[in-house]
Amino acid sequence: MRSEFTGMLPGAIEKFEALVAALETAGLNPRITGGYAGHGGDADLRTWGVVCNMQCDDDSVLTNQAASLGITIQEDGSLAYTAGLTIDDFQTLRVGPDLTLQPENKEGEV
């Protein structure tokens, strides 16, 4: 795992690693320019470990390759992989490391 991905959820890391590998195979010199270390508040997906910043030598290939892996490009240009989960899902504190929503604990359960 790349050090830039430290602190991120394994399900997101797997997708970002696949994106880096695809861009390397295409000879496009991918660079991770921001990982988990830069994050915001509870309403920022970066806080939840599913966002990074990446560049390469061809932005259109990066965009297309990311989309093919289910990675979205956010308004600020960062890349997010949520497996279809929303910020509301993350705020329940029930998102597992594989980006699945865990069942709610019933009252009295730990």
C-alpha positions as CSV (number, residue, x, y, z in Angstrom):
1,M,0.0,0.0,0.0
2,R,1.2,3.5,-0.8
3,S,1.9,5.7,2.2
4,E,-0.5,8.4,0.8
5,F,-3.3,5.9,1.4
6,T,-2.6,5.3,5.0
7,G,-5.7,5.9,7.1
8,M,-8.1,5.3,4.2
9,L,-10.7,2.5,4.1
10,P,-9.3,-0.7,2.4
11,G,-12.3,-0.8,0.0
12,A,-11.3,2.6,-1.3
13,I,-7.6,1.9,-1.3
14,E,-8.2,-1.2,-3.6
15,K,-10.0,1.0,-6.2
16,F,-7.4,3.8,-6.1
17,E,-4.5,1.2,-6.4
18,A,-6.3,-0.2,-9.4
19,L,-6.6,3.3,-10.9
20,V,-2.9,3.9,-10.3
21,A,-2.0,0.5,-11.9
22,A,-4.1,1.2,-15.0
23,L,-2.5,4.7,-15.4
24,E,1.0,3.2,-15.0
25,T,0.3,0.5,-17.5
26,A,-0.8,3.2,-20.0
27,G,2.5,5.1,-19.3
28,L,0.7,8.2,-17.9
29,N,2.9,8.8,-14.8
30,P,0.2,8.9,-12.1
31,R,0.9,10.9,-9.0
32,I,-1.0,10.9,-5.7
33,T,-1.0,14.6,-4.6
34,G,-3.2,14.3,-1.5
35,G,-4.4,11.4,0.6
36,Y,-6.1,11.0,4.0
37,A,-3.8,13.5,5.7
38,G,-5.8,16.4,4.3
39,H,-9.4,16.2,5.5
40,G,-12.3,18.3,6.6
41,G,-15.3,18.0,8.9
42,D,-18.0,15.3,9.2
43,A,-19.7,16.4,5.9
44,D,-16.5,15.9,3.9
45,L,-16.0,12.4,2.3
46,R,-12.2,12.9,2.7
47,T,-12.7,12.7,6.5
48,W,-14.2,9.2,6.1
49,G,-11.1,7.8,4.2
50,V,-12.5,7.5,0.7
51,V,-11.0,10.4,-1.1
52,C,-7.6,11.2,-2.6
53,N,-6.1,13.6,-5.1
54,M,-4.4,12.3,-8.2
55,Q,-2.9,13.6,-11.4
56,C,-1.4,12.0,-14.5
57,D,-0.2,13.1,-17.9
58,D,-3.7,12.9,-19.5
59,D,-6.6,14.2,-17.5
60,S,-9.2,12.7,-19.9
61,V,-7.8,9.2,-19.4
62,L,-7.7,9.7,-15.7
63,T,-11.4,10.7,-15.8
64,N,-12.4,7.8,-18.0
65,Q,-10.4,5.2,-16.1
66,A,-11.7,6.5,-12.7
67,A,-15.3,6.3,-14.0
68,S,-14.8,2.8,-15.2
69,L,-13.8,1.8,-11.6
70,G,-16.8,3.6,-10.0
71,I,-14.6,6.5,-8.8
72,T,-16.2,9.9,-9.0
73,I,-14.5,13.2,-9.5
74,Q,-15.8,15.7,-6.9
75,E,-16.3,19.4,-7.5
76,D,-12.9,20.3,-6.0
77,G,-11.2,17.8,-8.4
78,S,-10.5,15.1,-5.8
79,L,-11.4,11.5,-6.5
80,A,-13.9,9.6,-4.2
81,Y,-14.8,6.0,-4.1
82,T,-17.9,5.4,-2.0
83,A,-19.3,2.1,-3.4
84,G,-22.6,4.0,-3.8
85,L,-22.8,5.1,-0.2
86,T,-23.7,8.7,0.7
87,I,-22.3,11.1,3.3
88,D,-25.3,10.3,5.4
89,D,-24.3,6.6,5.4
90,F,-20.8,7.5,6.6
91,Q,-22.2,9.7,9.4
92,T,-24.1,6.7,10.8
93,L,-20.7,5.2,11.7
94,R,-21.8,1.9,10.3
95,V,-19.7,1.8,7.1
96,G,-17.3,-1.1,7.2
97,P,-13.7,-1.2,5.8
98,D,-15.0,-2.9,2.7
99,L,-17.5,0.0,2.1
100,T,-20.6,-1.9,3.1
101,L,-23.2,-0.5,5.4
102,Q,-23.3,-2.7,8.6
103,P,-26.6,-3.4,10.2
104,E,-27.7,-1.2,13.1
105,N,-27.1,-2.6,16.6
106,K,-30.3,-3.2,18.5
107,E,-30.7,-1.4,21.8
108,G,-28.5,-3.1,24.4
109,E,-26.2,-4.8,21.9
110,V,-22.5,-3.9,21.7
